[in-house]
Amino acid sequence: MNKVAIGHADNYRLETIRKVLGECFADMGLPRTNPLGQYIKPGNKVFIKPNWVASRWRASCPHKDTLYSVITHPNVIEGVVDYVAEALGGEGEIIIGDNPSIDADFSELMDFTQIKRLENHYNVKVTILDLRPLVCDNLLNYGKKNLMVSQSGDPAGTVEINLGKESLLYGLDPVRFRGVFDERDETVASHTGETQLYTFAKSLYDADVYISIPKMKTHQKVGATLNLKGLVGSISNKNQLVHWQVGYPEIHGDEYPSKEAWEAGRNAKVKHRGAWPGNDTIWRMVVDLYKAMLKKERTYLSVIDGIVAGEGQGPFCPTSKNANTIIMGDDLLAVDCVAARYMGLDPQKISYLSYFLNNKGAGMAYEDITVLCGNKEINNFFMSDSRYADFLVVKQWESIKVKE
């Protein structure tokens, strides 16, 4: 049985974060002293992955709110690291890192969050990494690989996983696959036949313990972005990440819902390619990333930052929502299912979650998840007709909302 704890906090003060984390640990049946000692042993390498997708609001966003509706708050990260350091007892290593959006300014992100101070804060080694080998220093150059700027990326290197026939992209005609760059040859070659490649940052992939600290947020291409969608940030070669198939359904594409929308999008200043429920490609990529992660035996933990969450036009332009929530568990899929349902969304209508919920050999059922809050089990959590936090979604995604 997978236990998932829901805790409530109305601010980001460190004392508040530590208190709600402690309450969630207690709900999960963990001891008050060294609660993460069950998962983390002295000498372990622990990788902590927040959501650092952006360093500022994009100019194209119709509004600009707190950036903490987009990225993980540093105090949630610090609260988790406190407990990790306690479990390591001075032996081992903590790495905090991400593969942000290719146009994010990492130095700006570090200045904004002041998270670098944690590198000299504990009796164990803490390193903060920008895992990207390529960055876009001018958004006008977005999508042009030859105009990207090279940097060192993960100092440990990379790990390549070939999912072969296990990939949900296997059997699809890759001719229209589109990754992060306009140059699609690499994307197509990475997903042709039994070659189904994903190149992970080695520091992340080889860690003994992987802790995901995503932002609770809606997403225009997949419905919601939490732990599993956040695995996009584990990949060093972003052009292997198939986001859509070029075109519209009549020509076997899913970039836009119709020829008219496709033609309008080609001339639009702000494009929303693949941003509709009929995108039948990107959710398969998300499933693939989780399958590839599970190839490596390791311990998983998740702490979702939903104190200030993002609703509406996520992932880059959401409206802030004071959901006042932290959701915790030791199974990424179970936590995602609980978080999506808490957002007022139906996990069965979010394709990458539905895949695992409806393939018994690959995932789990609602009956496998125990939801706890305040040391009490929430009965019929998934079956209730409540929308709980009732997140707003953009119009084309209204079908994923729970029907009251």
Salt bridges, closest charged atoms under 4 A:
GLU15 OE2 - ARG13 NE 3.66
GLU23 OE2 - LYS19 NZ 2.58
GLU78 OE1 - ARG117 NH2 2.67
GLU78 OE2 - HIS121 NE2 3.61
ASP82 OD2 - ARG18 NE 2.78
ASP98 OD1 - LYS49 NZ 3.18
ASP103 OD1 - ARG58 NH2 2.65
GLU108 OE2 - ARG56 NH2 2.66
GLU119 OE1 - LYS116 NZ 3.27
ASP130 OD2 - ARG132 NH2 2.84
GLU166 OE2 - LYS295 NZ 2.51
ASP182 OD2 - LYS144 NZ 2.73
ASP182 OD1 - ARG178 NH2 2.42
GLU186 OE1 - LYS145 NZ 3.13
GLU194 OE2 - LYS165 NZ 3.85
ASP206 OD2 - LYS202 NZ 2.69
ASP280 OD2 - ARG284 NH2 2.97
ASP305 OD2 - LYS215 NZ 2.87
GLU311 OE1 - LYS321 NZ 3.79
ASP390 OD1 - ARG387 NH1 3.92
ASP390 OD1 - LYS401 NZ 2.53
GLU404 OE1 - ARG387 NE 3.98
